Amino acid sequence: MGRFEEVKKLVMSLEGDFDKFYDKKNQAAGTRVRKGMQELKTMAQEIRSEVQNMKNSEGA
């Protein structure tokens, strides 16, 4: 469950920047949101690969 906690932590760390960007129109916060979402995308792909590898190794 460690990977799930990492995902939750990353998403929660972006909450303030989402608020600043969408509610207060802070452009710098938008840049941080985009960067954080890219990190989330990368993390999601790594997790997908790990799950697939674990699934394949158990089936073999």
N, CA, C and O atoms as a Tinker XYZ file with bonds, in Angstrom:
   240  protein
     1  N      0.812000   -1.204000    0.000000    73     2
     2  CA     0.000000    0.000000    0.000000    64     1     3
     3  C      0.855000    1.267000    0.000000    63     2     4     5
     4  O      0.320000    2.376000   -0.025000    81     3
     5  N      2.149000    1.112000    0.027000    73     3     6
     6  CA     3.026000    2.267000    0.051000    64     5     7
     7  C      2.881000    3.145000   -1.174000    63     6     8     9
     8  O      2.940000    4.371000   -1.081000    81     7
     9  N      2.692000    2.518000   -2.317000    73     7    10
    10  CA     2.546000    3.291000   -3.555000    64     9    11
    11  C      1.263000    4.110000   -3.536000    63    10    12    13
    12  O      1.239000    5.247000   -4.007000    81    11
    13  N      0.190000    3.530000   -2.988000    73    11    14
    14  CA    -1.077000    4.243000   -2.894000    64    13    15
    15  C     -0.925000    5.478000   -2.014000    63    14    16    17
    16  O     -1.466000    6.541000   -2.320000    81    15
    17  N     -0.190000    5.329000   -0.926000    73    15    18
    18  CA     0.049000    6.465000   -0.025000    64    17    19
    19  C      0.833000    7.563000   -0.738000    63    18    20    21
    20  O      0.582000    8.748000   -0.517000    81    19
    21  N      1.784000    7.174000   -1.594000    73    19    22
    22  CA     2.549000    8.164000   -2.363000    64    21    23
    23  C      1.625000    8.956000   -3.285000    63    22    24    25
    24  O      1.748000   10.176000   -3.395000    81    23
    25  N      0.709000    8.267000   -3.941000    73    23    26
    26  CA    -0.233000    8.928000   -4.843000    64    25    27
    27  C     -1.116000    9.899000   -4.058000    63    26    28    29
    28  O     -1.310000   11.041000   -4.474000    81    27
    29  N     -1.648000    9.443000   -2.927000    73    27    30
    30  CA    -2.501000   10.305000   -2.105000    64    29    31
    31  C     -1.735000   11.536000   -1.630000    63    30    32    33
    32  O     -2.259000   12.650000   -1.647000    81    31
    33  N     -0.502000   11.325000   -1.210000    73    31    34
    34  CA     0.309000   12.431000   -0.710000    64    33    35
    35  C      0.547000   13.472000   -1.803000    63    34    36    37
    36  O      0.459000   14.674000   -1.553000    81    35
    37  N      0.852000   13.001000   -3.019000    73    35    38
    38  CA     1.087000   13.919000   -4.126000    64    37    39
    39  C     -0.178000   14.705000   -4.451000    63    38    40    41
    40  O     -0.121000   15.922000   -4.624000    81    39
    41  N     -1.303000   14.033000   -4.534000    73    39    42
    42  CA    -2.557000   14.714000   -4.852000    64    41    43
    43  C     -2.899000   15.745000   -3.776000    63    42    44    45
    44  O     -3.293000   16.870000   -4.083000    81    43
    45  N     -2.747000   15.356000   -2.540000    73    43    46
    46  CA    -3.073000   16.292000   -1.449000    64    45    47
    47  C     -2.120000   17.483000   -1.424000    63    46    48    49
    48  O     -2.515000   18.580000   -1.031000    81    47
    49  N     -0.881000   17.283000   -1.836000    73    47    50
    50  CA     0.075000   18.390000   -1.847000    64    49    51
    51  C     -0.286000   19.432000   -2.907000    63    50    52    53
    52  O      0.154000   20.579000   -2.825000    81    51
    53  N     -1.073000   19.043000   -3.882000    73    51    54
    54  CA    -1.459000   19.960000   -4.957000    64    53    55
    55  C     -2.737000   20.738000   -4.646000    63    54    56    57
    56  O     -3.092000   21.658000   -5.383000    81    55
    57  N     -3.419000   20.385000   -3.585000    73    55    58
    58  CA    -4.716000   20.992000   -3.288000    64    57    59
    59  C     -4.645000   22.515000   -3.209000    63    58    60    61
    60  O     -5.491000   23.205000   -3.778000    81    59
    61  N     -3.656000   23.035000   -2.518000    73    59    62
    62  CA    -3.523000   24.483000   -2.376000    64    61    63
    63  C     -3.290000   25.172000   -3.700000    63    62    64    65
    64  O     -3.845000   26.240000   -3.956000    81    63
    65  N     -2.474000   24.569000   -4.542000    73    63    66
    66  CA    -2.199000   25.169000   -5.847000    64    65    67
    67  C     -3.423000   25.119000   -6.759000    63    66    68    69
    68  O     -3.651000   26.044000   -7.539000    81    67
    69  N     -4.212000   24.048000   -6.669000    73    67    70
    70  CA    -5.456000   23.994000   -7.439000    64    69    71
    71  C     -6.364000   25.150000   -7.036000    63    70    72    73
    72  O     -6.942000   25.828000   -7.886000    81    71
    73  N     -6.481000   25.362000   -5.733000    73    71    74
    74  CA    -7.323000   26.447000   -5.224000    64    73    75
    75  C     -6.824000   27.799000   -5.713000    63    74    76    77
    76  O     -7.601000   28.626000   -6.189000    81    75
    77  N     -5.527000   28.011000   -5.593000    73    75    78
    78  CA    -4.955000   29.291000   -6.026000    64    77    79
    79  C     -5.142000   29.522000   -7.514000    63    78    80    81
    80  O     -5.401000   30.649000   -7.937000    81    79
    81  N     -5.014000   28.479000   -8.309000    73    79    82
    82  CA    -5.136000   28.642000   -9.751000    64    81    83
    83  C     -6.593000   28.846000  -10.171000    63    82    84    85
    84  O     -6.909000   29.809000  -10.870000    81    83
    85  N     -7.468000   27.951000   -9.752000    73    83    86
    86  CA    -8.847000   28.000000  -10.225000    64    85    87
    87  C     -9.671000   29.104000   -9.567000    63    86    88    89
    88  O    -10.519000   29.709000  -10.223000    81    87
    89  N     -9.440000   29.374000   -8.297000    73    87    90
    90  CA   -10.251000   30.368000   -7.608000    64    89    91
    91  C     -9.643000   31.768000   -7.631000    63    90    92    93
    92  O    -10.363000   32.763000   -7.711000    81    91
    93  N     -8.326000   31.838000   -7.561000    73    91    94
    94  CA    -7.669000   33.142000   -7.467000    64    93    95
    95  C     -6.919000   33.518000   -8.735000    63    94    96    97
    96  O     -6.325000   34.594000   -8.810000    81    95
    97  N     -6.943000   32.633000   -9.738000    73    95    98
    98  CA    -6.325000   32.886000  -11.052000    64    97    99
    99  C     -4.830000   33.164000  -10.961000    63    98   100   101
   100  O     -4.300000   33.970000  -11.726000    81    99
   101  N     -4.147000   32.499000  -10.027000    73    99   102
   102  CA    -2.709000   32.648000   -9.850000    64   101   103
   103  C     -1.997000   31.786000  -10.887000    63   102   104   105
   104  O     -2.073000   30.559000  -10.834000    81   103
   105  N     -1.307000   32.422000  -11.828000    73   103   106
   106  CA    -0.675000   31.704000  -12.933000    64   105   107
   107  C      0.484000   30.823000  -12.483000    63   106   108   109
   108  O      0.689000   29.746000  -13.044000    81   107
   109  N      1.237000   31.254000  -11.491000    73   107   110
   110  CA     2.355000   30.449000  -10.990000    64   109   111
   111  C      1.837000   29.151000  -10.368000    63   110   112   113
   112  O      2.474000   28.104000  -10.476000    81   111
   113  N      0.682000   29.231000   -9.721000    73   111   114
   114  CA     0.082000   28.023000   -9.146000    64   113   115
   115  C     -0.312000   27.060000  -10.264000    63   114   116   117
   116  O     -0.221000   25.844000  -10.094000    81   115
   117  N     -0.746000   27.592000  -11.401000    73   115   118
   118  CA    -1.084000   26.753000  -12.547000    64   117   119
   119  C      0.121000   25.983000  -13.044000    63   118   120   121
   120  O      0.005000   24.820000  -13.429000    81   119
   121  N      1.268000   26.623000  -13.037000    73   119   122
   122  CA     2.501000   25.954000  -13.440000    64   121   123
   123  C      2.814000   24.809000  -12.478000    63   122   124   125
   124  O      3.201000   23.723000  -12.909000    81   123
   125  N      2.648000   25.047000  -11.189000    73   123   126
   126  CA     2.897000   23.995000  -10.200000    64   125   127
   127  C      1.894000   22.853000  -10.345000    63   126   128   129
   128  O      2.251000   21.689000  -10.167000    81   127
   129  N      0.647000   23.180000  -10.665000    73   127   130
   130  CA    -0.363000   22.138000  -10.882000    64   129   131
   131  C      0.040000   21.280000  -12.069000    63   130   132   133
   132  O     -0.022000   20.053000  -11.991000    81   131
   133  N      0.450000   21.904000  -13.163000    73   131   134
   134  CA     0.853000   21.148000  -14.350000    64   133   135
   135  C      2.043000   20.247000  -14.043000    63   134   136   137
   136  O      2.081000   19.097000  -14.481000    81   135
   137  N      3.002000   20.758000  -13.299000    73   135   138
   138  CA     4.173000   19.958000  -12.926000    64   137   139
   139  C      3.758000   18.779000  -12.053000    63   138   140   141
   140  O      4.217000   17.655000  -12.259000    81   139
   141  N      2.897000   19.036000  -11.086000    73   139   142
   142  CA     2.429000   17.973000  -10.203000    64   141   143
   143  C      1.640000   16.911000  -10.949000    63   142   144   145
   144  O      1.766000   15.720000  -10.664000    81   143
   145  N      0.830000   17.341000  -11.902000    73   143   146
   146  CA     0.044000   16.385000  -12.680000    64   145   147
   147  C      0.951000   15.531000  -13.566000    63   146   148   149
   148  O      0.665000   14.357000  -13.800000    81   147
   149  N      2.036000   16.113000  -14.056000    73   147   150
   150  CA     3.005000   15.335000  -14.838000    64   149   151
   151  C      3.673000   14.294000  -13.950000    63   150   152   153
   152  O      3.887000   13.160000  -14.380000    81   151
   153  N      4.008000   14.667000  -12.710000    73   151   154
   154  CA     4.580000   13.713000  -11.763000    64   153   155
   155  C      3.590000   12.589000  -11.475000    63   154   156   157
   156  O      3.973000   11.423000  -11.378000    81   155
   157  N      2.315000   12.948000  -11.340000    73   155   158
   158  CA     1.272000   11.955000  -11.091000    64   157   159
   159  C      1.157000   10.995000  -12.273000    63   158   160   161
   160  O      1.004000    9.787000  -12.090000    81   159
   161  N      1.233000   11.536000  -13.471000    73   159   162
   162  CA     1.173000   10.700000  -14.675000    64   161   163
   163  C      2.337000    9.714000  -14.704000    63   162   164   165
   164  O      2.151000    8.534000  -15.002000    81   163
   165  N      3.523000   10.196000  -14.398000    73   163   166
   166  CA     4.710000    9.347000  -14.380000    64   165   167
   167  C      4.581000    8.271000  -13.308000    63   166   168   169
   168  O      4.892000    7.105000  -13.548000    81   167
   169  N      4.124000    8.669000  -12.135000    73   167   170
   170  CA     3.952000    7.722000  -11.038000    64   169   171
   171  C      2.909000    6.666000  -11.407000    63   170   172   173
   172  O      3.095000    5.485000  -11.117000    81   171
   173  N      1.821000    7.083000  -12.042000    73   171   174
   174  CA     0.776000    6.144000  -12.436000    64   173   175
   175  C      1.312000    5.125000  -13.434000    63   174   176   177
   176  O      0.984000    3.942000  -13.346000    81   175
   177  N      2.128000    5.569000  -14.378000    73   175   178
   178  CA     2.700000    4.651000  -15.359000    64   177   179
   179  C      3.640000    3.655000  -14.682000    63   178   180   181
   180  O      3.644000    2.475000  -15.033000    81   179
   181  N      4.430000    4.113000  -13.722000    73   179   182
   182  CA     5.324000    3.214000  -12.995000    64   181   183
   183  C      4.520000    2.157000  -12.234000    63   182   184   185
   184  O      4.880000    0.980000  -12.225000    81   183
   185  N      3.437000    2.588000  -11.601000    73   183   186
   186  CA     2.602000    1.662000  -10.843000    64   185   187
   187  C      1.953000    0.656000  -11.783000    63   186   188   189
   188  O      1.893000   -0.532000  -11.469000    81   187
   189  N      1.467000    1.116000  -12.930000    73   187   190
   190  CA     0.870000    0.214000  -13.906000    64   189   191
   191  C      1.872000   -0.853000  -14.327000    63   190   192   193
   192  O      1.524000   -2.029000  -14.433000    81   191
   193  N      3.105000   -0.446000  -14.564000    73   191   194
   194  CA     4.147000   -1.402000  -14.965000    64   193   195
   195  C      4.436000   -2.401000  -13.851000    63   194   196   197
   196  O      4.574000   -3.597000  -14.108000    81   195
   197  N      4.529000   -1.913000  -12.615000    73   195   198
   198  CA     4.773000   -2.798000  -11.478000    64   197   199
   199  C      3.665000   -3.838000  -11.341000    63   198   200   201
   200  O      3.931000   -5.023000  -11.141000    81   199
   201  N      2.420000   -3.377000  -11.451000    73   199   202
   202  CA     1.279000   -4.286000  -11.313000    64   201   203
   203  C      1.311000   -5.332000  -12.419000    63   202   204   205
   204  O      1.112000   -6.520000  -12.164000    81   203
   205  N      1.560000   -4.894000  -13.630000    73   203   206
   206  CA     1.606000   -5.830000  -14.752000    64   205   207
   207  C      2.720000   -6.855000  -14.576000    63   206   208   209
   208  O      2.522000   -8.044000  -14.826000    81   207
   209  N      3.887000   -6.396000  -14.146000    73   207   210
   210  CA     5.014000   -7.311000  -13.936000    64   209   211
   211  C      4.713000   -8.323000  -12.826000    63   210   212   213
   212  O      5.030000   -9.506000  -12.948000    81   211
   213  N      4.100000   -7.843000  -11.751000    73   211   214
   214  CA     3.761000   -8.753000  -10.644000    64   213   215
   215  C      2.711000   -9.756000  -11.102000    63   214   216   217
   216  O      2.787000  -10.938000  -10.766000    81   215
   217  N      1.750000   -9.293000  -11.855000    73   215   218
   218  CA     0.691000  -10.171000  -12.350000    64   217   219
   219  C      1.266000  -11.233000  -13.287000    63   218   220   221
   220  O      0.892000  -12.403000  -13.208000    81   219
   221  N      2.164000  -10.827000  -14.165000    73   219   222
   222  CA     2.782000  -11.769000  -15.115000    64   221   223
   223  C      3.701000  -12.772000  -14.423000    63   222   224   225
   224  O      3.750000  -13.939000  -14.809000    81   223
   225  N      4.430000  -12.319000  -13.401000    73   223   226
   226  CA     5.357000  -13.228000  -12.731000    64   225   227
   227  C      4.599000  -14.263000  -11.888000    63   226   228   229
   228  O      5.073000  -15.387000  -11.722000    81   227
   229  N      3.438000  -13.898000  -11.361000    73   227   230
   230  CA     2.647000  -14.867000  -10.592000    64   229   231
   231  C      1.984000  -15.895000  -11.496000    63   230   232   233
   232  O      1.766000  -17.037000  -11.092000    81   231
   233  N      1.664000  -15.491000  -12.715000    73   231   234
   234  CA     1.009000  -16.403000  -13.639000    64   233   235
   235  C      1.957000  -17.378000  -14.303000    63   234   236   237
   236  O      1.525000  -18.397000  -14.843000    81   235
   237  N      3.243000  -17.077000  -14.269000    73   235   238
   238  CA     4.218000  -17.928000  -14.966000    64   237   239
   239  C      4.645000  -19.121000  -14.159000    63   238   240
   240  O      5.460000  -19.919000  -14.622000    81   239
